[in-house]
């Protein structure tokens, strides 16, 4: 794959610092992957302005970074500064996110009129018509708002399961944010535990349980319930 060149930059103490980097390697380093900064850099220089080639003084580097070593400075710029993302890269990433959403709906949504799944082309068209903006958040954090928008275009229903979950008091504060998108009702028990009714899309249940168990260390109790069951019944 051809090297994609871009600029990484940071502003410290009202001074600008820039480096020229390999976009893909810089993003990997920023994510915490093991990548040599020497390979990330396309030129072994730190600039004040890469367009005109101007460079900061060693004194400026020492004052802002505590070192004048090019590789140490570059490492910090990549990890803490801004990496410019070319338009073609943003478009590429947008298409990747859109494909993930389309695949998800193809597996988990049906036509309310006949129970049949929609084709990927129909879902893609609905996303475009509804003007849906798919961001970098995990699918489970944006699926509800996306569904609401495309339901104006398609008679779509996401297959869900209703669960009753009892969360021990010690974990309620940490869990509350994770369940808020799916919570229908809640009941605080006399011992401080929280019992909630959640409605989870079938395709997100595995991720939901993984997140719930990670927070509660497996202490949360869950059971599938029927639509007619009330919150107070076990």
ZAVEX-323757 format. One record per residue: x, y, z of N, C-alpha, C in turn; residue number from 1. Coordinates in Angstrom, 3 decimals, m for minus. Example, Ala and Ser with C-alpha at 12.3 -4.5 7.8 and 13.67 -1.06 7.14 Angstrom:
ZAVEX-323757
       n.x       n.y       n.z      ca.x      ca.y      ca.z       c.x       c.y       c.z    k
    13.190    m5.690     7.800    12.300    m4.500     7.800    13.200    m3.300     7.800    1
    12.850    m2.250     7.080    13.670    m1.060     7.140    12.900     0.030     7.870    2
This chain:
ZAVEX-323757
       n.x       n.y       n.z      ca.x      ca.y      ca.z       c.x       c.y       c.z    k
     0.851    m1.197     0.000     0.000     0.000     0.000     0.882     1.240     0.000    1
     0.500     2.197    m0.799     1.270     3.432    m0.900     1.218     4.201     0.419    2
     2.318     4.860     0.724     2.383     5.673     1.944     1.468     6.878     1.798    3
     0.657     7.101     2.822    m0.214     8.280     2.831     0.402     9.315     3.770    4
     0.858    10.401     3.201     1.563    11.439     3.954     0.588    12.446     4.543    5
     0.864    12.867     5.768     0.053    13.915     6.380     0.882    14.647     7.423    6
     0.253    15.617     8.065     0.916    16.447     9.075     0.348    16.127    10.452    7
     1.230    15.973    11.433     0.812    15.903    12.835     1.341    17.173    13.497    8
     0.517    17.796    14.334     0.932    19.078    14.900     0.408    19.254    16.310    9
     1.051    20.173    17.001     0.627    20.498    18.358     0.990    21.952    18.634   10
     0.219    22.593    19.512     0.505    23.969    19.913     0.760    23.985    21.410   11
     1.930    24.442    21.796     2.302    24.525    23.205     2.912    25.892    23.474   12
     2.484    26.514    24.545     3.013    27.839    24.911     2.936    28.820    23.740   13
     1.805    28.745    22.998     1.562    29.623    21.840     2.567    29.416    20.705   14
     3.222    28.269    20.686     4.150    27.968    19.603     3.666    26.715    18.874   15
     3.833    26.706    17.561     3.373    25.595    16.730     4.538    24.661    16.401   16
     4.245    23.372    16.446     5.232    22.360    16.087     4.563    21.356    15.151   17
     5.238    21.012    14.076     4.678    20.108    13.083     5.719    19.066    12.655   18
     5.210    17.894    12.286     6.051    16.855    11.706     5.312    16.246    10.532   19
     6.061    15.663     9.608     5.477    14.998     8.440     5.518    13.504     8.706   20
     4.363    12.862     8.631     4.281    11.464     9.054     3.549    10.586     8.040   21
     3.733     9.292     8.221     2.945     8.276     7.521     1.613     8.182     8.267   22
     0.530     8.507     7.604    m0.778     8.581     8.255    m1.156     7.276     8.954   23
    m1.040     6.171     8.282    m1.494     4.892     8.838    m0.660     4.476    10.049   24
     0.655     4.660     9.959     1.514     4.307    11.085     1.303     5.257    12.257   25
     1.075     6.531    11.967     0.833     7.504    13.027    m0.445     7.167    13.795   26
    m1.479     6.759    13.080    m2.739     6.389    13.741    m2.562     5.131    14.571   27
    m1.768     4.195    14.097    m1.503     2.984    14.879    m0.768     3.323    16.169   28
     0.248     4.176    16.070     1.004     4.584    17.259     0.102     5.299    18.251   29
    m0.776     6.140    17.742    m1.686     6.884    18.607    m2.647     5.945    19.344   30
    m3.020     4.842    18.701    m3.927     3.874    19.318    m3.226     2.997    20.356   31
    m1.906     3.097    20.418    m1.173     2.307    21.403    m0.486     1.088    20.832   32
    m0.544     0.909    19.515     0.147    m0.216    18.905     1.656     0.026    18.923   33
     2.406    m1.052    18.883     3.865    m0.947    18.916     4.372    m0.580    17.520   34
     4.729     0.682    17.356     5.248     1.192    16.091     6.427     2.107    16.407   35
     7.497     1.943    15.674     8.672     2.786    15.890     8.415     4.194    15.356   36
     8.712     5.196    16.163     8.516     6.580    15.726     9.406     6.885    14.524   37
    10.562     6.196    14.435    11.434     6.392    13.274    10.728     5.997    11.981   38
     9.879     4.993    12.055     9.127     4.575    10.862     7.943     5.483    10.588   39
     7.399     6.078    11.643     6.260     6.988    11.489     6.686     8.260    10.769   40
     7.850     8.777    11.136     8.333    10.027    10.540     8.770     9.821     9.088   41
     8.363    10.725     8.235     8.800    10.678     6.839    10.002    11.582     6.603   42
    10.198    12.543     7.483    11.433    13.335     7.505    11.834    13.480     8.971   43
    13.106    13.420     9.255    13.554    13.507    10.650    13.708    14.961    11.077   44
    12.582    15.696    10.972    12.595    17.124    11.293    11.346    17.498    12.071   45
    11.499    18.485    12.935    10.362    19.131    13.579    10.297    20.555    13.036   46
     9.118    20.946    12.560     8.949    22.254    11.930     8.069    23.170    12.776   47
     8.275    24.466    12.572     7.302    25.447    13.044     6.200    25.564    12.013   48
     6.610    25.461    10.748     5.676    25.475     9.625     6.262    24.591     8.537   49
     5.649    23.450     8.317     6.212    22.494     7.362     6.115    22.978     5.920   50
     5.199    23.903     5.651     5.039    24.390     4.280     6.226    25.236     3.839   51
     6.698    26.100     4.747     7.836    26.932     4.354     9.166    26.402     4.904   52
     9.092    25.281     5.630    10.316    24.655     6.112    10.928    25.273     7.347   53
    10.254    26.235     7.951    10.816    26.880     9.148    10.816    25.919    10.327   54
    11.852    26.033    11.172    12.016    25.109    12.290    12.141    25.861    13.615   55
    11.692    25.264    14.690    11.831    25.889    16.003    13.272    25.774    16.500   56
    13.621    26.631    17.419    14.960    26.565    18.004    15.020    25.433    19.029   57
    16.220    25.017    19.349    16.397    23.999    20.391    15.860    24.494    21.719   58
    15.992    25.813    21.949    15.485    26.394    23.193    13.967    26.258    23.273   59
    13.282    26.473    22.153    11.822    26.334    22.129    11.418    24.884    22.383   60
    12.142    23.949    21.798    11.843    22.532    22.011    12.051    22.152    23.472   61
    13.143    22.619    24.059    13.416    22.313    25.462    12.345    22.910    26.364   62
    11.923    24.139    26.055    10.935    24.820    26.892     9.574    24.147    26.819   63
     9.219    23.605    25.664     7.882    23.030    25.479     7.821    21.516    25.693   64
     8.913    20.835    25.409     8.892    19.363    25.495     9.856    18.803    26.537   65
    10.754    19.637    27.029    11.747    19.157    27.993    12.863    18.378    27.344   66
    12.903    18.402    26.015    13.948    17.718    25.256    14.014    18.345    23.866   67
    15.177    18.219    23.231    15.304    18.675    21.840    15.512    17.483    20.905   68
    15.367    16.267    21.466    15.505    15.065    20.651    14.324    14.939    19.700   69
    14.612    14.881    18.429    13.558    14.873    17.402    12.562    13.743    17.597   70
    13.051    12.544    17.882    12.163    11.392    17.990    11.279    11.466    19.235   71
    11.809    11.963    20.334    11.002    12.109    21.543     9.924    13.173    21.345   72
    10.303    14.268    20.695     9.341    15.333    20.405     8.258    14.813    19.461   73
     8.686    14.108    18.415     7.738    13.578    17.422     6.772    12.592    18.059   74
     7.280    11.758    18.936     6.431    10.769    19.613     5.315    11.468    20.384   75
     5.650    12.551    21.073     4.640    13.275    21.839     3.646    13.972    20.919   76
     4.126    14.521    19.818     3.218    15.202    18.884     2.184    14.224    18.333   77
     2.646    13.032    17.953     1.717    12.039    17.403     0.702    11.607    18.453   78
     1.155    11.375    19.682     0.282    10.829    20.715    m0.634    11.878    21.348   79
    m0.181    13.114    21.417    m0.949    14.146    22.125    m1.489    15.253    21.230   80
    m0.953    15.361    20.028    m1.361    16.455    19.149    m2.482    16.068    18.199   81
    m2.562    16.787    17.114    m3.603    16.565    16.095    m2.981    15.952    14.850   82
    m3.587    14.885    14.368    m3.153    14.270    13.113    m4.155    14.683    12.042   83
    m3.694    15.394    11.032    m4.601    15.826     9.969    m5.069    14.618     9.160   84
    m6.383    14.534     8.978    m6.963    13.417     8.227    m7.407    13.917     6.855   85
    m6.778    13.443     5.790    m7.155    13.853     4.443    m8.614    13.487     4.146   86
    m9.229    14.237     3.240   m10.634    14.012     2.905   m10.876    12.582     2.428   87
    m9.972    12.051     1.613   m10.188    10.696     1.100   m10.153     9.664     2.229   88
    m9.354     9.921     3.260    m9.298     9.014     4.406   m10.603     9.091     5.190   89
   m11.108    10.306     5.416   m12.377    10.469     6.130   m13.514     9.783     5.374   90
   m13.519     9.950     4.037   m14.551     9.309     3.224   m14.460     7.787     3.332   91
   m13.251     7.288     3.325   m13.017     5.846     3.423   m13.533     5.299     4.750   92
   m13.212     6.009     5.843   m13.646     5.571     7.167   m15.167     5.660     7.316   93
   m15.749     6.684     6.697   m17.202     6.846     6.741   m17.890     5.660     6.055   94
   m17.330     5.215     4.945   m17.895     4.073     4.231   m17.756     2.785     5.031   95
   m16.646     2.641     5.751   m16.448     1.455     6.595   m17.499     1.422     7.696   96
   m17.734     2.579     8.351   m18.735     2.646     9.421   m20.132     2.388     8.870   97
   m20.414     2.933     7.681   m21.727     2.735     7.080   m21.953     1.261     6.762   98
   m20.929     0.591     6.248   m21.065    m0.835     5.918   m21.358    m1.659     7.176   99
   m20.717    m1.323     8.290   m20.969    m2.039     9.540   m22.419    m1.871     9.977  100
   m22.938    m0.648     9.835   m24.335    m0.384    10.205   m25.283    m1.144     9.287  101
   m25.003    m1.124     7.989   m25.851    m1.834     7.022   m25.856    m3.333     7.334  102
   m24.681    m3.892     7.600   m24.586    m5.320     7.930   m25.388    m5.634     9.183  103
   m25.321    m4.733    10.163   m26.034    m4.956    11.420   m27.547    m5.002    11.188  104
   m28.066    m4.032    10.433   m29.505    m4.009    10.151   m29.927    m5.193     9.282  105
   m29.063    m5.621     8.380   m29.392    m6.773     7.535   m29.604    m8.025     8.371  106
   m28.865    m8.127     9.492   m28.972    m9.304    10.360   m30.058    m9.181    11.422  107
   m30.374    m7.955    11.823   m31.204    m7.784    13.023   m32.532    m7.061    12.817  108
   m32.803    m6.555    11.627   m34.043    m5.817    11.388   m34.897    m6.523    10.346  109
   m36.214    m6.363    10.488   m37.148    m6.967     9.533   m38.219    m5.952     9.156  110
   m38.914    m6.247     8.067   m40.051    m5.447     7.613   m41.243    m5.800     8.504  111
   m41.840    m4.795     9.151   m42.953    m5.056    10.066   m44.162    m5.632     9.333  112
   m44.223    m5.452     8.029   m45.384    m5.916     7.264   m45.340    m7.416     6.975  113
   m44.133    m7.960     6.818   m44.063    m9.373     6.432   m42.974   m10.167     7.164  114
   m42.234    m9.508     8.044   m41.206   m10.197     8.815   m39.954   m10.546     8.036  115
   m39.829   m10.026     6.833   m38.667   m10.337     6.011   m37.562    m9.290     6.210  116
   m36.311    m9.708     6.062   m35.209    m8.737     6.188   m35.158    m7.808     4.987  117
   m34.576    m6.642     5.175   m34.378    m5.709     4.080   m33.033    m6.003     3.414  118
   m32.932    m5.693     2.137   m31.668    m5.879     1.439   m30.691    m4.783     1.873  119
   m29.391    m5.044     1.788   m28.403    m4.011     2.118   m28.613    m2.734     1.303  120
   m29.027    m2.892     0.035   m29.248    m1.722    m0.813   m30.382    m0.848    m0.267  121
   m31.448    m1.468     0.232   m32.577    m0.725     0.775   m32.182     0.008     2.051  122
   m31.379    m0.654     2.879   m30.932    m0.013     4.120   m29.999     1.152     3.808  123
   m29.081     0.943     2.875   m28.152     2.000     2.482   m28.908     3.219     1.960  124
   m29.914     2.969     1.118   m30.721     4.061     0.567   m31.473     4.797     1.666  125
   m32.005     4.069     2.643   m32.736     4.692     3.749   m31.809     5.558     4.595  126
   m30.598     5.090     4.826   m29.619     5.882     5.580   m29.328     7.201     4.871  127
   m29.183     7.124     3.538   m28.904     8.329     2.758   m30.101     9.274     2.768  128
   m31.292     8.731     2.550   m32.496     9.565     2.510   m32.778    10.239     3.845  129
   m32.484     9.526     4.926   m32.755    10.077     6.257   m31.651    11.022     6.720  130
   m30.576    11.121     5.936   m29.476    12.013     6.302   m28.762    11.575     7.570  131
   m28.649    10.259     7.755   m28.031     9.728     8.972   m26.531     9.980     8.959  132
   m26.039    10.518    10.051   m24.604    10.722    10.229   m24.091     9.653    11.185  133
   m23.249     8.761    10.688   m22.712     7.671    11.492   m21.364     8.103    12.051  134
   m21.256     8.149    13.370   m20.019     8.637    13.981   m19.148     7.493    14.477  135
   m18.119     7.852    15.242   m17.131     6.867    15.674   m17.537     6.062    16.907  136
   m18.704     6.362    17.475   m19.122     5.622    18.662   m19.426     4.161    18.313  137
   m19.325     3.258    19.310   m19.724     1.873    19.067   m21.174     1.804    18.586  138
   m21.500     0.774    17.825   m22.838     0.637    17.256   m23.919     0.697    18.325  139
   m23.680     0.045    19.481   m24.725    m0.013    20.498   m25.071     1.345    21.072  140
   m24.168     2.333    20.926   m24.422     3.656    21.470   m25.172     4.571    20.515  141
   m25.351     4.151    19.268   m26.047     5.027    18.323   m27.168     4.332    17.554  142
   m27.356     3.033    17.811   m28.325     2.293    17.013   m29.752     2.785    17.239  143
   m30.083     3.208    18.458   m31.446     3.669    18.727   m31.784     4.924    17.924  144
   m30.862     5.882    17.902   m31.147     7.127    17.177   m31.144     6.905    15.669  145
   m30.294     6.000    15.185   m30.291     5.690    13.756   m31.602     5.011    13.368  146
   m32.042     4.058    14.196   m33.297     3.352    13.923   m34.462     4.323    13.843  147
   m34.514     5.259    14.781   m35.615     6.237    14.796   m35.656     7.038    13.502  148
   m34.492     7.372    12.963   m34.439     8.179    11.745   m34.856     7.373    10.510  149
   m34.354     6.140    10.392   m34.663     5.405     9.164   m36.052     4.784     9.192  150
   m36.678     4.741    10.366   m38.062     4.255    10.409   m39.011     5.211     9.698  151
   m38.573     6.442     9.471   m39.375     7.384     8.693   m39.333     7.032     7.204  152
   m38.370     6.180     6.817   m38.217     5.785     5.418   m38.674     4.347     5.198  153
   m38.311     3.446     6.110   m38.638     2.025     5.976   m39.526     1.571     7.135  154
   m40.490     0.678     6.871   m41.303     0.101     7.958   m40.494    m0.971     8.688  155
   m39.495    m0.512     9.401   m38.468    m1.394     9.943   m38.671    m1.637    11.439  156
   m38.403    m2.858    11.841   m38.460    m3.220    13.263   m37.206    m4.007    13.611  157
   m36.550    m3.589    14.683   m35.367    m4.305    15.147   m35.802    m5.387    16.121  158
   m35.385    m6.626    15.874   m35.731    m7.728    16.760   m35.063    m7.521    18.125  159
   m35.850    m7.592    19.195   m35.314    m7.349    20.532   m35.739    m8.450    21.506  160
   m35.060    m8.486    22.629   m35.458    m9.335    23.740   m35.575    m8.465    24.979  161
   m36.609    m8.736    25.757   m36.815    m7.985    26.989   m36.226    m8.781    28.144  162
   m35.426    m8.115    28.956   m34.748    m8.758    30.071   m35.013    m8.008    31.369  163
   m35.062    m8.762    32.457   m35.093    m8.170    33.798   m33.715    m8.396    34.400  164
   m33.075    m7.326    34.813   m31.718    m7.410    35.350   m31.688    m6.821    36.750  165
   m31.105    m7.562    37.663   m30.935    m7.087    39.032   m29.453    m6.822    39.271  166
   m29.159    m5.593    39.640   m27.770    m5.152    39.790   m27.482    m4.874    41.261  167
   m26.493    m5.518    41.862   m26.150    m5.267    43.259   m25.842    m3.789    43.518  168
   m26.179    m3.323    44.701   m26.050    m1.902    45.038   m24.660    m1.350    44.757  169
   m23.636    m2.135    45.000   m22.265    m1.655    44.854   m21.914    m1.276    43.418  170
   m22.672    m1.810    42.440   m22.342    m1.559    41.038   m23.328    m0.637    40.331  171
   m24.381    m0.210    40.991   m25.441     0.532    40.291   m24.938     1.820    39.642  172
   m24.056     2.539    40.333   m23.558     3.799    39.782   m22.794     3.605    38.491  173
   m21.978     2.546    38.438   m21.163     2.285    37.252   m21.987     1.720    36.100  174
   m23.031     0.969    36.427   m23.821     0.289    35.397   m24.851     1.208    34.748  175
   m25.290     2.213    35.481   m26.439     3.001    35.037   m26.257     3.561    33.617  176
   m25.073     4.071    33.320   m24.848     4.626    31.989   m24.900     3.575    30.901  177
   m24.470     2.351    31.225   m24.433     1.277    30.224   m25.817     0.773    29.857  178
   m26.789     0.945    30.772   m28.130     0.416    30.515   m29.119     1.487    30.100  179
   m28.726     2.754    30.208   m29.690     3.850    30.025   m30.339     3.856    28.641  180
   m29.592     3.463    27.604   m30.145     3.491    26.247   m31.231     2.440    26.036  181
   m31.276     1.407    26.892   m32.209     0.305    26.695   m33.257     0.203    27.799  182
   m33.137     1.025    28.823   m33.973     0.895    30.012   m35.406     1.332    29.724  183
   m36.369     0.483    30.093   m37.776     0.820    29.990   m38.351     1.221    31.345  184
   m38.003     0.451    32.361   m38.493     0.749    33.710   m37.421     0.361    34.717  185
   m37.559     0.883    35.923   m36.599     0.549    36.965   m37.292     0.497    38.326  186
   m36.680    m0.234    39.230   m37.204    m0.342    40.592   m36.024    m0.483    41.544  187
   m35.943     0.416    42.505   m34.890     0.334    43.512   m35.385    m0.557    44.649  188
   m34.644    m1.604    44.945   m35.035    m2.566    45.963   m34.595    m2.103    47.352  189
   m35.168    m2.708    48.375   m34.911    m2.288    49.749   m33.449    m2.456    50.162  190
   m32.737    m3.377    49.529   m31.332    m3.587    49.879   m30.374    m2.718    49.063  191
   m30.931    m1.774    48.288   m30.103    m0.864    47.495   m29.811    m1.353    46.096  192
   m30.205    m2.583    45.785   m30.002    m3.106    44.432   m30.978    m2.432    43.465  193
   m30.651    m2.495    42.200   m31.494    m1.916    41.159   m31.998    m3.022    40.255  194
   m33.316    m3.063    40.049   m33.903    m4.018    39.103   m34.483    m3.226    37.943  195
   m34.050    m3.558    36.741   m34.481    m2.812    35.559   m35.019    m3.761    34.502  196
   m35.951    m3.216    33.724   m36.418    m3.905    32.522   m35.726    m3.217    31.350  197
   m34.988    m4.008    30.555   m34.324    m3.459    29.382   m34.810    m4.194    28.138  198
   m34.789    m3.493    27.034   m35.186    m4.065    25.751   m33.968    m3.983    24.839  199
   m33.306    m5.118    24.616   m32.023    m5.150    23.930   m32.173    m5.699    22.515  200
   m31.668    m4.991    21.507   m31.638    m5.589    20.166   m30.882    m6.910    20.201  201
   m31.436    m7.917    19.529   m30.848    m9.250    19.560   m29.369    m9.220    19.163  202
   m29.053    m8.423    18.174   m27.684    m8.377    17.690   m26.704    m7.699    18.616  203
   m27.192    m7.080    19.680   m26.308    m6.395    20.623   m26.238    m7.097    21.975  204
   m26.939    m8.219    22.113   m26.995    m8.868    23.422   m25.629    m9.334    23.902  205
   m24.839    m9.902    23.021   m23.531   m10.395    23.418   m22.654    m9.256    23.937  206
   m22.631    m8.123    23.186   m21.853    m6.965    23.616   m22.388    m6.415    24.929  207
   m23.722    m6.391    25.072   m24.338    m5.866    26.287   m23.933    m6.702    27.497  208
   m24.027    m8.019    27.371   m23.660    m8.901    28.483   m22.173    m8.791    28.814  209
   m21.342    m8.686    27.794   m19.903    m8.539    28.035   m19.617    m7.284    28.853  210
   m20.282    m6.190    28.475   m20.077    m4.930    29.182   m20.625    m4.998    30.610  211
   m21.810    m5.588    30.751   m22.439    m5.706    32.065   m21.590    m6.565    32.998  212
   m21.117    m7.690    32.492   m20.323    m8.594    33.323   m18.957    m8.017    33.666  213
   m18.412    m7.230    32.746   m17.120    m6.598    33.027   m17.241    m5.605    34.181  214
   m18.367    m4.886    34.216   m18.572    m3.886    35.273   m18.916    m4.537    36.602  215
   m19.777    m5.554    36.563   m20.283    m6.166    37.805   m19.524    m7.432    38.202  216
   m18.529    m7.813    37.397   m17.768    m9.042    37.654   m18.697   m10.258    37.747  217
   m19.737   m10.235    36.901   m20.658   m11.365    36.826   m21.707   m11.407    37.924  218
   m21.789   m10.342    38.738   m22.710   m10.361    39.886   m24.145    m9.973    39.518  219
   m24.360    m9.389    38.336   m25.711    m9.012    37.931   m26.502   m10.251    37.531  220
   m27.769   m10.298    37.923   m28.642   m11.415    37.589   m29.611   m10.982    36.497  221
   m29.788   m11.820    35.489   m30.687   m11.450    34.398   m31.580   m12.628    34.037  222
   m32.763   m12.289    33.527   m33.704   m13.305    33.060   m34.527   m12.714    31.931  223
   m34.798   m13.553    30.931   m35.653   m13.105    29.835   m37.089   m13.109    30.318  224
   m37.837   m12.072    29.971   m39.218   m11.988    30.419   m40.157   m11.836    29.228  225
   m41.411   m12.159    29.472   m42.438   m12.008    28.457   m42.997   m10.597    28.525  226
   m43.574   m10.158    27.426   m44.111    m8.800    27.352   m45.106    m8.515    28.463  227
   m45.859    m9.520    28.869   m46.931    m9.284    29.840   m46.437    m9.229    31.281  228
   m45.209    m9.664    31.514   m44.715    m9.684    32.886   m44.515    m8.281    33.413  229
   m44.800    m8.068    34.682   m44.646    m6.764    35.292   m43.280    m6.664    35.943  230
   m42.878    m5.465    36.257   m41.562    m5.235    36.838   m41.444    m5.940    38.183  231
   m42.478    m6.023    38.921   m42.402    m6.593    40.251   m42.400    m8.092    40.286  232
   m42.685    m8.767    39.161   m42.710   m10.227    39.143   m41.338   m10.793    38.876  233
   m41.073   m11.976    39.419   m39.768   m12.608    39.221   m39.962   m13.893    38.439  234
